[in-house]
Each structure stands twice: as C-alpha cells, then as structure tokens.
Amino acid sequence: MRVEEFLKEKNINIGDFIRVIKEEDGEEVIYEGYVMPPYELSPGDTLVLKLENGYNIGIALSKIRRVEVIERAKVKPEIHFEAFIEGKPHLPDVTIIGTGGTIASRIDYETGAVYPAFTAEELAKAVPEIFEIANIKPKLLFNIFSEDMKPKHWIKIAHEVAKSLNSGDSGVVVAHGTDTMGYTAAALSFMLRDLGKPVILVGAQRSSDRPSSDAAMNLICSVRMSTSDVAEVMVVMHGETGDTYCLAHRGTKVRKMHTSRRDAFRSINDVPIAKVWPNGKIEFLRDDYRRRSDSEVWVDDKLEEKVALVKVYPGISSEIIEFFIDKGYRGIVIEGTGLGHTPNDIIPSIQRATEEGIAVCMTSQCIYGRVNLNVYATGRRLLKAGVIPCEDMLPETAYVKLMWVLGHTQDLEEVRRMMLTNYAGEITPYTRFDTYLR
C-alpha cells in the first residue's frame, strides 16, 4: 500500500497531529507528530511525521499497528500586523534583503516546505522583536541555495545594499545561506567603497521549524548590529552553543568552521569586532573598526570571473594548472600546504602561468597562521616562479579579492601591489597567537 492510500483509508490529512503505534523488535513503540507530505524520493510506503522536537521520522507502513488522530489540522485565521509594523519615527530604518536560506521562515504542512518569510507581516509573525529595534523594510531579492550563488549575485546584492544605504537607511541586513556566506561577505567588503554604515550578513544553521533554531536570535542580533557605529561588512551569527550572544565577524576574516553547530562561524587569524546580545548590549572586542559616517557608498563591481581556487594534495598533477592556462584563466589562487607549498614537479607549470600573464597567488590550507615562502627551498622556487604570497588571507577571501583586483588591472606588478594592500581588513599586519580556535 502506498502512503496516499493509507492516509485516505485512515481518514488522515496532511498536517494532522497523530499518534502512531509501531512494531519494533517485537514490541510497540509510540510516535506522535504532524503528518508530512510523502517524501518525493521515498519508495512511497513510508509515513513521514514531524516530531515535536522538530525532527522528521519515516515509518514504514508495514510496521504500523494502528494510528490515532489526536488533533485535526486547522486553518488558522490570518493575523494582521499592520498597526504593529507601522513605522515609528523614533526608530532607525533597516532594510532586510533576502537572498535565500532559512534565517526567517515558516513551514507549510500542505507541502512540507520551509518558506522564506519576507513580507513585513511574515517577519512580524516570525521574529516580532526586530520591529521594536528598527523600522524594518524587507525585500526578497532572490531565493537560491547559497551553493548556487555566483559573482553576478554578489554584484546584485551590492547594488541593492548601496541603494538602501544611500536612501537613508541606518543599516542593511542580508539574509543568506550559511555555506558560502563567507565568500559573499568578502565580495561585499571589496565592492562597497566609502562604506559609512553597517552591512550585516546573517544566516541560520538550523531552520525555523526546529526548536533548536538559531534563526530568530541571529536576526535580532543582526538588526541590533545594523544600527551600531561600525561601518563595515560583518557576519553576525551565534557566538556559542547556547542562546546568549552572537559574534560580529569582519567580512574578510570569517569562515564557517562546522557543518551544523550553531556557533559554526569563527574569525580566523583575528578577533571578532563585537559580542552582541539580543537585549541590545554590544561589547566591542577591538577598537580598530571603521566608524559610521555620512559618506555615500558606491559599488566597485568590476570582477574577473576567470579565476580558479586550487587545493594542493599529494599526487596533484601539473595538468590541473595547465588546464586553467589553456582555458584562458586570468588568475589562480592556490591553497598550499603548510607555509604555502606545492610539489616541486608542478612549479614549472606555475611558472608557465605567470610567464603568460596569469596571476598566481598562494594561501595556506592550514587556515590559521600565514604564508611564508622564504623559509624552505620550495617556497623560494615558488617566489622565483612569480607566485604572490597572500599573508594570512583566507583562501576564499584571496579568491574573491583576486577576482576584484583583476577586474581593475591585468598588469602582474600592479596585481601584486593590490593583493598585498589591505583594503578591508583582509590582512592582519602581524601574526596573532590569541585567536587560534577562538
């Protein structure tokens, strides 16, 4: 029997809250939850419930002894928030730009999908606290998975941010999927020139339909930080596993360090700019941040997209470098081992790349620490081959920066100068030993 037939036979509807008594190892086990739509990739004989802890469970129909409907799905009347979300003259204006992810979302039990909540009314229902902090102006720019983000999307976000800030907003929050948020943060850091107000990227590690979701607190802290004195691009996410505070990370120094922890984001080779509490308290952890000003931001969106990011591994073939040369790439960022090394047998190909006018930059896959090509013979050979050492830059930041630099010049000496110029805090001038795994 297929699940659709089972539900019809038992007079059960999608969204009903039911009790399922299942046979497991000869004994009865009870599950209670909301009936979800059949999973599109399942064989069709599995009942899916959303448990009260927020997780889904699949139960084979053949194992079900009996079911009981506890509560029928109800169509809840719409609650209107017009008066609640009405602008308040004493509050600053903040635009929240939606690009995807589940930072503010709602679950639809008719389809099982988690949808972005990006009308003012939906946001008021999801996270009403933010309307006590600022006059919220939501805009859904696009709704894509962060792994589908491309440079054209970075440019579109940058122009929308500039438009909002130059129209008088106190700050902008960009809701973004977490997986590639560091790349977008770096791109905005380089493209938004003369930035005089805060730009915050925020996401959620766990969707809003789960009790352990970090979405609401991250969004509240982001709106708080968007009204602060810090005129930089920042990522604001949970600072530890509990619901106590968030950390505001500089957009060029942040990386997602865990697949699922709520405190996955860390500042690398640097300390965060601030701790942010939902109640509005902000504790600054450093003083060298750009201050708010009346300057008008403009978008420098010249990007060279033919740039590659290559990770060194034992047995890597020079054919990989040759491929990018032959395909007309203008830049290659290498994630080298240790202090910034590659196998010696691919150095001739790297030299060929630089001789043909391709910028080759070196970062380290170690993440913490900095590149130094002067210590070992391999590093010195790479320097002689024309490789640009990228100090303590994250590989993804160096990748985005090289795209931006090559959008302005193809001259390798000028590329070198610009890559080693600190534009948005991407280079820590000295090696810090107080930031490791902080």
N, C-alpha and C positions, 0 to 999 in steps of 0.2 A: 504494500500500500504506500502511495506517495503522501507526503505531508499535507498537501492541499486536500486530499480526500479524507485524511484523518481528521483535520480540523473541521471539515464540513460535517462529517459523521458525528463528531462530539459537540457540534454547535459552539465552536470556539472561534473567536475573531482575533485578528492581529491587534495587539495592544491589550488584550485581556490579561488580568493578573491571575495566574493559575497555580495549582499545586499538582506536581507530577510525582506519582509513586512508581519507582523504577526498581527492577530486579538487578541486583549487583552481587555477584558471588553467592547466589542463593539467598540473599537477604534483601529486604526492602530498604530503599534509600529515598528520601523525600527531597525534592527541589521545588522552590517557589520562585516565580519570576514572571516578567512580561513576555507575551508571545511575540516573537520577532518574525519578519518575513523570511521565507525559505532562502537560505544562502545560495547564491547563484552558481557556486562551484561545487555544491554538495550533490551527492547522488540522488537526492530527493526523498530519502527515507529518514531524515533527521529533523527532529523538532528543536528549534533554537529558542532558548529563553535568555532574557537579560535578567540576571540575578540582582538582588537589592544592593550588592556591593559594587555594581557597575559592570561586572564582567559577564560575557556571554558564555553559555554552555550548550553543547549539542547533545541531544539524547536520541539514540536510535529508537525508532518506533517499535521495533521488535522487543525492546527491553521494557517498554512501558506497560505496567499492570493496570493502572487506572489514572484518570485525571479528574480534578475538581476545579471548577471556576470559582475563584474567591471574589473577584470584582470585575465587572464588565468595563471595557474601555469606554471612557466618556469623552465626548466632545466638549472641551472646556470653553466657556464663553470668553471671547476676546476681551482683554482688559486694556483700556485705552489710557495712555500716559501723556496725553497732550499737555495737560497742566504741569505734570511732573518734569517734562523735558523742556519746558518753555525756557528760553534764555533768561539768565539773571544778570543784570547789569554789573553787579559787583564781582562776578566770576570771570576769569580769563577764558578766551576761546581756544579750543583744542580740536584739531581735525584728526580723526582716526581713519587711516587708509587701510582698507582690507585688500590683501593680495592672495589669501589662501590660508590654510592651516585651521586649527580649531581653538584659537585663543578666545573667541566669543562665539558660542554655537548652541544649537538646540537639536534635540533628537526628534525625529518624526517616526513614530511607531508604525505608521502605514507603510513606510518604505525601509525603515531600519537605518536610514542615513543620518549622519550628523551634519547639519547645515550651518554655514556661517550666519551669524546674527549681525546684520549690518544696516538695518534701518534703526533710526533713533529709538523706536518703540521696542524693537527686539533687543537692543543693547540695554535699554532700561529694565527689561524683564530679566536679562541675563546677569548684568552687573550694575544694579541701580546706584551703587556707591559713587561711581565715577561722575554722576550728574550733580553731586554735591561738591565736587572738586573743580569742575570746569563746565562751560557750555560746550557740549560735545557735538561735533559735526561729523557724522560718519559718511564715508564714501567707499563703496566697493569698487576698486579699480579693476581687478580681475580676480578670479578664483582658481588657482592652479596649485598643484603639488610643488613644494619647494625644489624638488629634484628636476622639475621641468622649467625652472627659472633660467632665463637666458639674458645676455647683455642688453637686448632690446627692452626687456622688462625692467632692468635696473634704470635704464635711461627714462622710461616712462614714469617710474616711481620718483626719480629725482626731479623731474619737471613738475609733477603733481605736488611734491613737498615744497618746492620753491614757490609755486603758485599760492599755496596755502599760507606760507610764512609771509610772503610779500603782500598778502591781502590783509594782514593784521593779526593772524593767529599768534598766540603766545608760544605754541609749540606744536609739533606733529608727532603722532604715534603711528608706526607702520606695523600692522599685524601680519605676521609672516610665519611660514612653516619653519621648524627649527633646524632641519637637516642642512640647509645651505644658507642659513641666516647670516653666518659669518662672512660669506662672500658678498652678499648684498650690503651688509654694513660697511665693508671695506670699500665697495664701489661707491656708495653714497658719500663716504668720507673724502674720497678724492674728487668726486664730481661736484659736490656742493661747495662752491667757493664763496669766501666772505660770509660764512655762516655766522649769524648773530643770535640764533635761538636754538633750543634743544630739538633734536630729531631722535626719536626712540624707536628701536625695533624690538618687538616683543612677540613671543610665541607661547605655546603650551606643550609640555611633554606628554600630558595626559588629557584626553578630551573632556569636554564639559559635562558629559553624561556620566562620568565616573566620580564617585565620592572623593577619590584622592586627587581630583583635578587641581592643577596649579594655575588654571586659566584666569580665574577671577582675580586672585591676588597679584599675579603678574601684570594684569591690565590695570588694576588700581594703582600699583606702584609706578607703572609706566606713565600714567596720566599725572601722578604726583611729580615725577621727574621732568615731565614735559613743561611744567610751569616753573622749573628751577632756574638758577642763574647760569647753568652750564650750557654753553653754545657749541655743542659737539654732537656728532653722531654716536649714539650709545646703544648697547643691547642691555635690556633690563629683564632679568629672569631670577628665579628662586636662588637665594644665597646659601641655603642649607635644606635638609630634607623636610624639616617642619615648616609650618606656616607662620614664620616670624618676620623675616625680612627678605628683600630682594637685593641684588647687587647690580650696580650700573657699571658696565664694562665699556671701555673705549672701543669704538667700532673696528679699529685696525688691529686690536690686540686680543681679540676674544675667539675662543674655539669651543665647540661642543665636545665635551670630553667623555660623555657616557651616552649609551643608546637610549636609556629610559629613566634614569634618576631625575628627580625634579630639580636638583642643583647641578645639572649637567654642564652648564656654561662656566668657564673659568677665564680669567685674564692671564695671558701667557707672557712670561718674562716681564711682568709689570703688575702693579696692584690696581684693583678696580678704582673707579672715580669715587664711588659712594655706596653706602648702605642706605636702602630706602625702606621705610616701614609703611604699611598700609594706612596708619593713622596720620601720616604726613611728616613724621620725623625723618630728617635726612642727615646722616653722619658722613661728612666728607673724609675720605681716606687719603687724599692728596690735595695739593693746592695749585698744581700747575695745569689747570684746565682753562680752556678758552671761556671768557666771560660773555654774558649776554650783552648785546649792543643793538644799535638801530641800523646797522648795515643791511643793505639789500642783498640777499643771496642771489647768485646766478649759477647756472648749470654749465659746467665744462664737460660736455658729454662726448668728446672725441675719444673713441675706443677702437683699438686694433684687435679684431676678434681672432685673427690667426696667430694665437699664442697657445702653447701646449704646456701642460704640467706633467712632468715625468718623474716617477719614483724609481730610484735605483734599487736593485735587488741582485743577489748573487746569480750570475749567469745572464744578466741583461745583455742583449745584443746591440751592437752598434747599428743594426738595421733599423732600430726604432728611431734613432737620431737621423739617420739617412732618409727615413720616410718623411719626417717633417721638413727636412731640407728640400726634398724632391717635390713636396706638395705646396711649396711656396710659403711656409710659415715664416712670420717675421720675428717671433720670439719663442724661447723655450726656458721654462723655469724647471730646474732640476731639484728634486728632494734627495740630496746626497746623504751618505752615511756619515755618522759622527760629526766631525768639524766641517764637513762639506766635501765628501769624496765620491769618486766614481771608480769603477775598474779601469785600470790603465789602458786596456785594449779598446775602450770606446772614446778615449781622448782624441785620437786622430779625427774621428767624425765630428766631435765637438769643435775642433779647430777648423775643420772644413766649414762648419756652420758659421762661425764668426768671420771667417775669411770671405764668405758670401754675403756678409752684411746682416746676419741673423744675431739678435741679442740673446746671449745665453747667461742666465742668472742662476746662482747657487744658493739654496737654502738647506736646512738640515731636517731630516725626518725625525730627529730626536725631540723636536718641539721646544724643549727648554734649552737654554744656552744660546750661543751664537756661532756663526760660521767664522772659521779662521783658516785660510788657505796657505798660510805662511809656515805652519808647524811641520808638516810632513812633505816628502818629495812629491807625492801625488797631487797635493794641493798646489804646490808651486808649478807643477806641469799644467794644471788647470788655469792658473793665473796667466801663464805664458801663452796658453791657447786662447786667451781673451775672455775668460769667464768673469762675470761680475759677482763678487761676494755680497750677499744681501744682509749682512749684520745679523740681527736677531729677529728678522721678519718671519712671520708665519708663512709657510709655503702658499697658502691660499691668498694671503694678503699680497705677497710678492707677485703672484699670478695676476691678480686684478690690477695691481699698480703697474706692472709691465704693459698690460693692455692699454692703460691710460697714458703712460709715457710714450708708447709707440704711436698713439693717436696724435701726438704732438711733434714727434721727430723720429726719423729713421737713422740719424747720424749716431754711430755707436758711442762716440765720445760723449755726446750730449745725453744719450740714453744712460750711460754710466753715471754721469753727474746727477741726473734727475733721480735715478734709482737709489743713489746714496744721499739724496736730500730728504730731510724729514718734513713731509708735508702735513701729515695728520696724526702725528704721534705713533707712526708705524715702526720707528726705530727707537729703541731705548739706548741712550748715549753711552751707558755703561752696563756691565753685566750685574744683574741683581741676584742675590742669593737668598732673598727673603720671600720669593714668590713661588718657589718650587711646590707644585701641587696645592697651592693655597686655595 
